[in-house]
Amino acid sequence: MRLAKFLAHGGIASRRAAEKLVAAGRVTVGGEVVRDPARDVGADDDVRIDGGRVRTEEREVWAVNKPPGVVSTAKEPGERPAVVTLVRTEARLYPVGRLDADSTGLLLLTNDGELANRLTHPRYEVPKAYRVDFARPPAERDLERLAAGVDLDDGPTAPAQVKRLSEKRVEIVLREGRNRQVRRMAEAVGNRVVALCRVRFGPIGLDGLAEGAARRLSDAEVGSLRDYSKT
């Protein structure tokens, strides 16, 4: 197995982030610093990062219904709680993508760096559905603009699926993930988001999961995520 993949499987980081750790000289194999992320290693090799032994863990994927005020990080240096504290496991988990602290809903956590990378890489266009409450009822022409794509400061957005659910509530399905994208899209059409909840990530939905609760995905659900990220 390649070193970067071994680190990802050890729950250290995504494969891409693991490659940066290797390049920075923070990883040793058999006591020697290795800077090649493609170096082959096995389960019996003594692989360490910053002196600490890296051991492969059983892969886990969890679904969490993130409450407001909880941050999408593995550790939070401030006073706000980190989303990983909502999960009872010994595995070293980290979020797959992010949700703003003010946003709620479905967030996946895993120690499978390879899967996390595939689910968030723009190449695979894994859809994410959001239930959005606007400050004012959006006009039909504004919904059409959101669906076609709007200009943001980091470039135009890709086409999206947009469906009105009620006077002020809309479902938006994106296949890209930029920082605060839905909120910025609303501002681009002269509106404002007052509440945002992610209700689906690929084939996985909230499906009645209570706010603040977490559940471990079944092998079949993890398999469906892997299949989704291969299309």
N, C-alpha and C positions, 0 to 999 in steps of 0.2 A: 504494500500500500504506500502511496506517496505521502511524504511527510505532512504536507498541508492538509491532506484528507485525514490522516491519522489524528492531527490536532483537532480538526473539526469533529471527528467522531469522539474525541475525548471531551467534548463539551467546552473547549477553550474559546472558540470563536468560529465565525463562518470561515469557509475555506479561503475566501479572498482576504479576510482580516488575518488569518493564520499565515498567509504568504508574506504579509507585511511584518509579522512578528519574526518570521524566519530571516527575512532580509535584514532586519534590525540587529541580528546576532543574539537574540534572546533565547534561542533554542539550541540545546545540545543533544547529541546522540552518542551514547557510550562515553560521555565526558568531553566530547569534542564539539566545538561550535560548528553548526551546519547552516549555511546560507542558501542552500538550494532547496526550494520547496518541493521539487520533484524527486528528491532523494527517497529511495525505497527503504521502508522500515517495516518491521514485523512486530507481533504482539509481545515478543520476548525482549525487544530492544529497550534499552534504558533511555527513554526520551524525556527530557526535562525542559521546562520553561521557567526562566528566572530561578533555576535551582530546584523547582518543585517537580516531582515525578508526574508524568501524564499517563493516566490509565483510561482505557476505553470503558465507557459506561453503556448500559443498556439504553437503546434509543427510546426516548419518550416524547410525545407530543400532547400538549394540553390545550384545551379551549377555556378561556376566561372571559367572563362578562365584566369588563372593566368599569368600575364606578367613576364618577367625576372626581378630580383631585388626586387620582393615582397616576403616577408617571410610568411611561413605557420603557423602563430600564431595568437592568439586573440589579443595580445598586443606585441608591439615591443619597447623595451627600447632604442634602438639606433635610427639612422636616417632613416633606411629603412622602407617603409610603410608595415603595416600588411595587410594580405589579407582580413580581415573583413571590412576594410575601403572601399572596393569595393562594398559592399552590403548596400542598403538603407532599413533599417528595425530597429525597436525598440527592436527586440529580441536580446538576448545575445547569439551570435553564436560562435562556435569554429570549427576548421577544422576537417574533418574526415581523419585522416592520415596526411601525409605531402608530399610536393614537395620541393626539394632543391630550394634555392633562384635563382640559375641559370637556373632551369628547368621551363618549361611552361606547360600550358594546364589545363585539367579538375581537379578541386578540389571541393569537396563537403563541405558545411558548414551547421551546424545544431545546434539546442538546444535540440535535442532528444538524450540524452546520451545512452539510451538503443540501439537505432538503430545504433549509431556511433560505439558502442562496437561490435555489431554483424558484421558490415561491415568490421571491422579491425581485428577481432579475427582470428587467423590462422585456427581455427577449421572449419570455414565456407568456406574458400578458395575462396572468392569472387574475380573473375578475374579482372585485371587492364591491359589495353592495352597501350603501349607506342610506339610512332614513334621516332626512334633513328637514328641520322646521325652520322656515324663513320668517324674518321679522314682518314682512308684508307679503300678501298673496302674489306670487310671481305671475306675470302675464304669460300667455301662451307663446308669444314671440321670444320671451326670455328663456323659456324652457327649450325652445327650438335652438336658440343660440348655445345653451349649455350642451345640448346633444351634439351639435355640429362641431363645437370647439370654440373656445374664447382665448383671446390674447392675454397672457400673463407676463410678468416682467422677466420670466425665464423661458419664454417662448409659448407658442399656441398649444392648447391642450388637445389631446387626441379625442376623436368622437367618443361619446358616452351614451349609455342607455338612460333615458330620463322618463319617469312616469309620475304623474300627479296622483297622490293618495288622498288628499283633502285640500281644502282651500289654501293652507299654508304649508302642507307637508308634501314632500317629494321624495321619491326613491331615485338615487343616482348610482349607476354601476360604472366603475372606472376600471380600466385595464392598465393603468399606470399609477405611480405613487409618488407624488411630489409633496414637499413640506406644506402642510395646511392647505392642500389643493382645493378641497371642496369649499372651504371658507373664502379662499381667494377667487374662486369661480363665481361665487355668489356676489362678491364685491364688484366683479367685472361687469355684472349685469345690473348694478345699482341696487343691490339688496344686501341682506346681512343674515348670517346663520345664527339662530338663537339656541339651537340644540342639534347635536349630530350624534348618531348612533350607528356603528357598523353592525350590520345584521347578518352578513355572509362573507366568507373568505373562500373563494373557489367553491368546492362542493360542501363545505362545512357551514352550518348556520347556527344561530343562537339556540333555536329549538327549545324555548322555554327555560333556558339556563338563567337562574336568578342573578340579579345584579350582585357582584362581589363573589359569586360562586365560580368554581372551576371543576372541570372533569377531564380525565385522561381519555384521549381518543382511542378507539379500538384499533386492532390491526387492520381491519377492513377499511376504516376511515382514513388511517394513515396511508394505506395502499391507494385509496381514491385520490388523496392529495398528490402522491407521487405520480399517478397516472395523469392528473390534471396538469402537472408542471412539465409533462413531456410533449404536450400537444403544441 
